[in-house]
Amino acid sequence: MRRGMACALTAALLAWPHGATASADAGAAKAILLRSIAFRTVQGEGQVPGLAAYYASILKAAGFAEGDVAITPMGETATLAATIPGRDPALKPLLLSGHMDVVAANPADWTRDPFVPVEENGYIFGRGAEDNKYDVAMMVATLAQLRREGWRPRRTITLLLSGDEETDMVTTRALAEKYRDADMMLNSDGGGGLLNDDGQPVLYQIQAGEKSYADFDIGFTDPGGHSSAPTPGNPIYRLAKAIDRIAAYKFPPMRNELTTASLRLSADRVGGDVGAAMRRYADTGDPAAADILSGHPEFVGQVRTTCVATMARAGHALNALPQSATVSVNCRIFPGTTIDAVKVQLTRLVDDPSATITILGDPTASDASPLRADVMKVVGDAVTARARGVTVMPAMSAGATDSLYFRAAGVPSYGVSSLFMRAQDGFAHGLNERVPVAGIRESLEQWDRVIRALAGS
């Protein structure tokens, strides 16, 4: 457990400037988080609208007008939009983003029931505690406090909460289409802070880009026949050859403003041969340095597109030649590369005109967001106010969030989670998911600073 965290964050809290604007009450924010976890917002449970109604009730009680809070049902899920109107209608809105749904959790596997929130040993346990109900609760509490104060920003602020980010992202697409005329979006489901083993803050990442997600099915067919009479067209053999070619292939290394800055800032902290490779690749694009980084799972996603076989299906009987064989290939695509371009490359690798390559679903690709000076300064200042001396750097994530569709719609999006955790304590999507209680007040202060600065007082 994180026994060193409370001391570390308390020390940082004592360093907070005495003149800082009052933020939301930490006890109230914790209560929102605990109540949020109790909603089973897993796909198919139909509880997302109930959670949206709960958040809406908090905001309306704080003074949000009826017309400024909208819940939009979409099948068994829903979206929530809550707006604080700005004084200057000529300014495009500032969007705040998070998601209300969570991944499934089997109570039999957990030490505690995943949907009965428990505070224990300095942590709050429960499915969605980290992903993404912690920061959603912080945003709701912060906006409620701003409304109670009667604060009127220059720029309109709109909180957007999606309802199926973990699955189909239908609600995300709808929100991105409706709110695409915005100055920027701050996504609570990205970025965040890292604590060392002693619970001291050492690093904060602003997520300004993410790799696109796409699944492909590659299929082979044959008339088949009796297993006693093998034929050269065996789909399983053809499938195996294709898998070998995909496994051996490395997509070309790529860089952008975001990854170059991140690698440079990380090089000294990582040190050794890997740190030297980071600096060399950031400075020169040296392919050999990219290959060194690609040999480490934690860095391969930062330098190139990756495709990996994840599932295979073949045959229909033990004593029959297979009539079909299919492999599913999951690709995480570097910003700036189209999904169709990846399909073309897979087609070349398979090198079998009879193979079928199908894109599953309707994936979307997006470029990285520009490293805007105002965002970097405001978020950096808010973070270093709570944790002096911490390194703040831009980052690209290998997985997709709601930012994907907003970036694709032309809205610059930045992951600015207020959560600081040790790397070994992150259990999002896993068993016994939890978040530290000690950082709640500082998280509220961070959100308060960032919102006030970017929306304008």
Residue, then its C-alpha position, 0 to 999 in steps of 0.5 A: m500500500r502507499r504508506g509514503m503517499a500521505c506524507a509526500l502530498t501533505a508536504a506539497l499541500l503545505a507549500w501551496p500559496h496562501g493567497a490561492t483561490a479557495s477550491a471545492d471541499a475535499g470531503a464533498a469531492k470524496a463523497i461524490l467519488l464514493r457515490s459514483i463508484a456505486f453505480r454499475t456503469v458497465q455496458g449492458e447494466g443501464q446505469v449510466p443515465g442514473l449516474a448522469a442524473y446524480y451529477a446533474s443534481i449536484l450541479k443544479a443544487a450548486g446553481f446551474a440553470e436547468g437549461d445549462v445541464a443536459i442529459t441525452p439518452m443514447g440506447e442504454t447509456a447517455t451523455l451529460a453536458a453542463t455549461i457555465p456561460g462565458r461573458d464574451p460570446a466571441l470566444k470559443p468554449l473551453l471543453l472539459s471531458g471525462h467518461m462515466d462508464v467503466v470496464a466489467a469487473n467480476p466480484a468473485d475475482w476481487t478482494r472487495d466487491p468492485f461496486v461497493p466503494v471502500e475507503e481503506n488504508g488511505y485508498i478508495f477501492g472500486r471499479g472505475a475509481e482510477d478510470n475515470k471517476y476520480d477526475v470526473a468527481m474532481m471536475v464536478a466538485t470544482l464546477a459546482q464550487l465555481r457556480r456557487e461562488g457566482w464566478r463568470p468566466r470570459r470563455t464559456i466552459t462546458l463539461l462533457l461526460s461520455g457514456d461508452e468510452e470503454t466500448d463503442m464510443v458512440t456517445t463520444r462521436a456524438l459529443a465530438e460532432k455537436y461540440r466541435d466548434a471549441d477552442m480546446m478540450l481538457n480531458s481528465d482521462g489522460g496524462g497525470g502524475l507519477l510518484n516514486d517508490d517513496g511517494q514523492p512526485v517526480l513527473y507529470q505528463i500532459q497527454a497531447g496525442e494518442k495512437s489510433y486504434a484499429d483491428f483487422d481480420i485477415g482471412f484465408t479459405d480453401p475447399g478443404g477435404h479429408s485430412s488423409a489427403p493434404t492439399p497445398g492450399n491449407p489455410i492454416y499454413r498460409l495463415a502461419k506464414a502471414i503471421d510470421r511476416i507480420a511479426a517480423y516487420k517493423f513499421p518505419p520510425m516516426r517522430n513529431e513535436l510531441t514525442t521529440a519533446s517527451l523523449r528529450l525530457s525523459a532521456d536523462r531520467v532514464g539514463g544508460d543506453v536507453g536514455a542515450a538512444m532517446r536523446r539520439y532519436a529525438d535529435t537526429g531520428d537515428p533508425a538504430a536508436a529507434d530500434i533500441l527503444s523498440g526493444h523495450p515494451e514501454f517505449v516501442g509505442q513511442v517511435r512507430t506504428t505497431c501491429v500484433a496478432t491477438m486472436a486466431r480461428a481455424g478449422h472445423a474438425l480434427n479429421a478434416l482439412p481446414q476450410s478457413a483460417t482467420v487471424s485478428v491483428n490489432c494495430r496502434i497507429f502513429p498520429g499522422t498515419t491513416i488506417d488505410a495506409v496500414k491496411v495497404q502495408l498489411t496487404r503487402l506483408v501477407d502477400d497472398p492475393s486470395a487473402t481477405i483483409t477487413i477493417l473491423g468497425d469504423p475506426t478513426a485516426s487523428d493527429a497529435s494536438p499542437l503543444r500550445a504555450d498557454v496550455m503548457k504554462v497553465v497546467g505546468d504552473a498548476v502542477t508545480a504549485r502542488a509539487r515543486g520541482v516536478t518535471v512536466m512534459p508532453a506525452m503520447s499515449a498508446g491507447a485511445t481516449d475520448s480525445l481521439y474523436f475531438r482531435a479528428a474533429g479539429v479540437p485540440s485536446y490535452g490529457v490533464s488528469s489531476l491524479f498522482m500515483r506510483a506506477q506499480d499502484g495503477f490498477a485501471h481495468g484490473l483487479n482491486e482498482r484504487v486511488p489515494v485519498a490524500g491527493i484529493r484536495e490538491s487535485l481540486e486546487q489543480w483543476d481550479r487553477v487550470i479552469r480559471a486560467l484557461a477560461g479567463s476571469 
